[in-house]
Structures are given as structure tokens and as C-alpha cells.
Amino acid sequence: PETVQDLLLSALEDILGSVPPAVYLAAHRWRYARAQKMSGLMHDQLVSASAPIAVAGDWVLEPDIYGSLMSAQLAAEQLRTRLES
């Protein structure tokens, strides 16, 4: 888990530049997760209109690891676009 945490934090820094030190950082295996209900958010609604913060997870687009990954990638792209403009 520690190796994965470091890799994910490094990838986030590659996308956003420097980030403040993490207050809490944890990684774990994805075994039995299945969201019961999707958020209903559209692909362009993952980033807040008033703050540079985004949501991502299996509850956003699809109830599986693929949906979680896709929502994270879309949120990161939207954040990057917002921060660059």
C-alpha cells in the first residue's frame, strides 16, 4: 500500500504541480466495492464551480473500478483545464 500511495501522490503532483503535504494518506485493495446508486452527475460536473476541488469514485459514473478510474481521469482533466485558464 505504501508504494501505491507514493505512486499516486507522484502522479497527482505531475498533474497539478506541487501539492501541500498530505494530512492523511491511505491505499487499500479494491475487493468487494459496489456502489448501490450512481450520483447522476454529468461528465462536466465533477469540478466545483467555486473552488478548485473535484469528486471522483465508483459512485460517480459506474459502480466499478473502471467507473472510478474514468471519473478520476475526467476530474483531473477538468481541474487541469480550470487551473490553466
N, C-alpha and C positions, 0 to 999 in steps of 0.2 A: 504493500500500500504506500509506503513512503516514497518508493521510486516513482510510482504513478503520480502521486501528489506533486513531486518535483517536476515531472514532465508536463503536467497540466499547468502548473504555475508558470513554467518557462514558456509554454505555448501562449498563455494569456498575455505575458509580457511582450512576446513577439507581435501580438495583435495590437495591444493598447499602448505599448511603450512601458515605461516604468510604472509600477503599481505600488501602493503603500504596503507595508508588511501585513501579512495575514493575521487576523485576530484569532481565527480558528481555521484549521485546515485538516480535512479527513478524506480518505478514499476507501471504498469498500467494493467487494464483488457484487455484481448485479445478478441476483439469483432468481427471486420469485416476484419481482415487482410487476404489477399490472394495475395501471390507473383504472378506476371504475368509471370515471366520467371525464371527458375532454373539456378543456376550458372554453372552447368556442372562439378563441382568439384567431384573428386572421394573421397571415404571414407578416403583414406590415404593422402589426400591433404589439410586437414583442418588446419594443423600447418605449420607455416613458416619454411623453411629450414635454415634461417639465424638468426632468433630471436625467443625467447620463447613467441610467440603470435599465437592465433588461430582465426578462423572465425566460426561462428555458426548462425543459424537463419532459418526461414522458406524459405528463398530464396536459401538455400544450397542444401538440399536433396529432400524435399517435401513441397508443398505450404500450410502447415497447422501446427497446434500446435505440432502434433506428429513429423513432419519433423524437426521442430525447436528443440524439446527436443532431438531427436535422434542425430542431428548434434552437439548439446551441449555436450551430453554424449560421443560421439566419439572424439570430440575435446579435452575434458578433459582427456580422456584416453590417447590420443596421447601426450598431454602436460606432463602428469604424467610420461609416459614412457621415454620421452626425458629428463625430469629433473632428473629422477632416474639413467639414464645411463651416 
